[in-house]
Amino acid sequence: MEHMEHIHPFPGGNEPAAIAVQGVSHSYGRHPALKDVNFSVPAGSIAMLLGLNGAGKTTLFSLISRLFGIQKGSISIFNHDIAREPREALRRIGIVFQSRTLDLDLSVKQNLAYHAALHGLSHAQTKQRIEAVLHTVEMETRLKDKVRSLSGGQMRRVEIARALLHEPRLLLLDEPTVGLDIQSRASIVAFIRKLVANQGISVLWATHLIDEVDVRDHGVMLRQGVVTAAGPLQAIMTHAGTLTVEEAFNKLCRKVELQEVLSHEP
Amino acid sequence: MSLDTPQVTTPEPLSRPYGIGPYLTCMKGILIREALRFLHQRERFISSLVRPLVWLFIFAAGFRQVLGVSIVPPYKTYVLYEIYITPGLAGMILLFSGMQSSLSMVYDREMGNMRTLLISPFPRWYLLVSKLLAGVAVSLAQVYVFLGIAWFWGVKPPPFGYIAVLPALLLAGLMLGSLGMLLSSIIKQLENFAGIMNFVIFPMYFASSALYPLWRIQEASPLLYKICQANPFTYAVELIRFAFYGQLHMTSLLVVAGCTIVFLTGAVIAYDPSRGLMSRKPAAGGNS
């Protein structure tokens, strides 16, 4: 499998990219997790970060959200370098992590109020935004309920509401539908797409579930820490010579070792 | 989920990590969260009180006749053993609380809750200091509840001592909380914390002046005496003991303040994304 160049590395026009990742490498000790990663996400678009488990998606999210320091390369959020201007970059980001990060012993309202405080929102803003985001995710009736009493899908909705609380311009979703039933998954996917359409928010969505992908999305194909393709999915499919996203995913994201084994099979 | 009514897009996020108001809001939010967590964990509150009370009611009563305490500053007369160990027991609450707070940081990091704190746009050092202060505030409340119960047991320092001891308790709490925070950055998994409890909490507590005056320890073992003198917890206890009587023990103040700066600086460096230890291991819960 040849290494693919970036089909659409940076957006055109004057509007800055929602995310611009340039030459980023990261390793855990001697084990490299990301190797010279380059891609960008145009403002107001959905970019699907596609890769198998262990491809480096969560590491990349940890770097974008500054949980980890950048060892090599740079990441900018709307032209604000995450290492040099972390405050400006982080205030523009809303994140839903792969693992649940709500406090189970606190109520929905208390969890959201805590997040609002972490962004310096005033009391009035907090009250107004909690009402607004819970209405948006149809969870306003569960305001005072303990998070522990919610279902998995409802917890995810609250986490999405929390990520939207401070009105970020970029939403990072790290496999937000993992472990949910089909109905909850479909609901969350539809909601995020409406959010992009109505509010012009930008989304970087890490997943390995192909049915969540729309061919009109942008894509970043990640395989063993290497970006094998990045750009509009239509262009990626054309370049890869495939007819579906799934085929492109199998071609560009599957592990090399497995592919080599398969290619030698009679 | 509904998004039928198009909402107005704001060009700038609401998040405002600037100015004193948002900074105070952030700290208040962390403080409230810590207090709520504490209130929801009633068993934690009860155990934090039972531990020193058992020492006061049983250990001190039993050893009163065995462990005589001569007149040592700040005491001007012979005092009952219960009175002697009360500052040490207040220190014990701060010590356990500081370590428990770091336990919760390890738990939060494993469960992912810690990430919600660390992705805040406020400076990392400010978030950690806020969390530290919130933990200390909760432990101070525990100390005062303990002192209230001890009053009925006959441990009655001068009334102004209850106010005078507050800064000493705060500083000692900050030192022990900072140490806990530093340890939490080193511990990879929750299971490893039991070892830290055994290797840090118990040696710190027993090799100090919390239970016995240092002159008694010196008589028994010069080596142990030197260990006690090198133990920052000894100075935290002495700072509290003197403050109960409206006195300032300068050496203790300098040692506790110095250790607080060293431990807190270490914790801030350890949690710094560009210099710290966190990025050297994969995130918990993530695939890679």
Interface residues (C-beta under 8 A of the other chain):
Chain A: H26 Y28 G29 A33 N53 G54 A55 G56 K57 T58 T59 F61 S62 S65 R66 L67 F68 G69 I70 Q71 A83 P86 R87 E88 A89 L90 R91 R92 I93 I95 F97 Q98 S99 R100 T101 L102 D103 D105 L106 Q110 A113 Y114 H115 A116 A117 L118 H119 G120 L121 S122 Q125 R129 H135 T136 V137 E138 R157 L165 H166 E167 P168 R169 D174 S187 I188 A190 F191 K194 L195 N198 Q199 G200 I201
Chain B: M1 S2 L3 P6 Q7 T9 T10 P13 L14 S15 R16 P17 Y18 G21 P22 Y23 T25 C26 K28 G29 I30 I32 R33 L36 R37 H40 Q41 M111 G112 N113 R115 T116 L117 L118 I119 S120 P121 F122 P123 L127 D272 P273 S274 R275 G276 M278 S279 R280 K281 P282 A283 A284 G285 G286 N287 S288
